[in-house]
Every structure is written in structure tokens, then in C-alpha cells.
Amino acid sequence: MSITKKMIEKQISCETGITQIKVEKVVNSLLRFISEALLNGETVMFTGFGAFKPVKRAPKKGRDFQKGKALLIKPRIIPLFIPCNDFKREFNKRT
């Protein structure tokens, strides 16, 4: 089962007593801020959790299987989540 943004908003609302509409605005603002920072090449760090970092992927050779031709996949930047050591240790305790 996947946890949705709505589920997160509802949980935060229940735990804090803040209305779900206000929580939704805060979550949307946070996600927008993180996205803009990554698009600007910045790393976003959450102490005790991890960091979101833009990573450049080099160009590589690929294949168009429908046409049977080789092609070049352009270089691109992807967002990458890197968990901190404390989070990894806690996660591995529970699995």
C-alpha cells in the first residue's frame, strides 16, 4: 500500500488539531519550496531524516526496441533522496 499526500495531511491534521485545509496549504508550500530549490541546483536537508539532492546523469546509449535502432539518451538532472545514517539505522532495526 502506498501512502498518499492526502493521508499524510489527514494524519498531521489529527495529530496537531490544525484543520486539514490549512495542513494541505502547508504541505503544498513545502513541496513547492523543495521542488524550486532542487530545480535551482540546491540540496534540501532535513536533520535526522536525509537530503534531497539534484544529481546529473551522464548521457548513455539506449535502444529503441520497436525500431531496433540504437539511440543516445540525453544527460539529465534527477532528484535523489539520500537518507541520513540515523534514519538508515532506525529503518534497519524495524525491518
RASULJO-V630933 format. One record per residue. RES is the residue in one small letter. PHI is phi in degrees with one decimal (none if undefined). Layout:
# RASULJO-V630933
res = [RES/RES]
phi = [PHI/PHI]
This chain:
# RASULJO-V630933
res = [m/s/i/t/k/k/m/i/e/k/q/i/s/c/e/t/g/i/t/q/i/k/v/e/k/v/v/n/s/l/l/r/f/i/s/e/a/l/l/n/g/e/t/v/m/f/t/g/f/g/a/f/k/p/v/k/r/a/p/k/k/g/r/d/f/q/k/g/k/a/l/l/i/k/p/r/i/i/p/l/f/i/p/c/n/d/f/k/r/e/f/n/k/r/t]
phi = [none/-96.6/-93.2/-93.3/-60.3/-59.7/-64.2/-64.3/-59.3/-64.3/-64.8/-62.1/-61.0/-65.2/-74.8/-105.1/81.7/-82.8/-61.0/-64.6/-65.5/-67.9/-62.5/-59.3/-63.1/-66.0/-62.2/-61.4/-63.9/-61.0/-63.8/-64.7/-62.0/-61.7/-60.7/-63.8/-62.8/-64.0/-63.8/-89.2/83.1/-93.6/-94.5/-111.8/-111.3/-117.5/-56.9/83.1/-126.2/158.3/-137.7/-102.0/-137.5/-78.0/-122.8/-85.3/-98.7/-72.9/-65.0/-147.1/-83.3/-131.7/-145.1/-92.3/-69.9/-67.4/-96.4/71.7/-112.0/-79.2/-145.4/-103.5/-87.4/-64.2/-64.8/-151.0/-112.9/-120.8/-81.3/-127.7/-98.4/-118.8/-70.3/-77.7/-61.5/-61.0/-64.6/-62.2/-61.8/-63.7/-62.6/-71.9/-64.7/-88.9/-100.7]
